[in-house]
Amino acid sequence: MIRTLHLKIDSRSECIELVSNAVRGLCRLTRLTTPDLAGIELALVEAINNAIEHAYHGEPGHPVMVTIDLAQDRLSVRIHDRGTPMDPRQLDQISELAEPDPADPNTWSHRGRGLILIKSCMETVEYRTDQGLNTLIMSRPIHGGSPKPA
Amino acid sequence: MVLTHCSLEGIDLVTLNGRLVMADAPPVRQQLLDRIAQGNGRMILDLGQVGFMDSSGLSVLVSVFKAARLKQGDVVLLNLTPAVRSLIELTRLQQVFAIFEDETAAVARLRQADAAG
C-alpha cells in the first residue's frame, strides 16, 4: 500500500519549513533512523530551495507542489514547479564536490552544492519537464522493514 | 533564528539557536559580518542549538570565515549537532573549519592563532 501526501506552498523561503515539518512528521510513521530522516529533510529543502531560487528566480507568488509517496519499503518525493526549467544534464554533470583547500578561499564555495547534497542523500534523482511542469523526482529505500502500521 | 553574543577577552562568541536555512541566511549573514567588522576577526560560532542547516546556511558560515580571514582572523565552530556535522562532512568543509566540542579548546585555538599572527 502506498500512502500519498500532497502539499502546495507559495514560492517564499519562509514557507519551506511547513513542508519540512510535514515530512518529518510523516517519516516518524516509518522506521527511518534520525540520520536518514535528516538526509531526506535536507534533500527536500534543497530541492525546494532550487525551485524557488532558480525556477522562480526568488519571486514569490508561484506554486511549489510536493508529493510524497510512502510505500512499504521506499519513500519517493516529487517537487513540481512551473518556472524556468533546469537543464537536466546538470544532474549528470554534477558528481561530487571538489576537495576544498583550506588555503584557497575560492575552493570553499561551489555552485550546485544543493544538487550534490540531494544526490548524496537520496538513492535515485531524476528531473523532467512536461508541458511547462518541471518535476524533480527523488527516492530512497526505507531500511528496517515495513512502515509502522497506520 | 536567534543570535546571542558575548565577548571572551576579545574573542566573539556567537550562539545560534534555530534552523539556519535559506529564509534566515541573509539577516544572519549580515549580523555575523557586522560582528566580524566590529571585532578583531576572531569568532567562535556555537551551533549546539542549530538542529538543521541547508546549503544556504553553509554559505553563511563560508562568508563569515572568508571575512575573518581577510582581517587575519579565524572562525571556529563549536558543538555541532549531528545534522549539521553531517552536512559539513558531506561537503568536506571539515577540512576548512576547525571544529570543537569544548569551548576552552576553541578559545585556546583562537588565542594561539592570535599569538602566531
Interface residues (C-beta under 8 A of the other chain):
Chain A: R12 S13 E14 I16 E17 S20 T34 P35 A38 G39 E41 L42 V45 E46 N49 I52 E53 L97 E99 P100 D101 P102 P105 W108 S109 H110 R113 G114 I116 L117 S120 C121
Chain B: R19 V21 M22 A23 F52 D54 S55 S56 L58 S59 V62 F65 K66 R69 P82 A83 S86 L87 L90 T91 R92 L93 Q95 V96
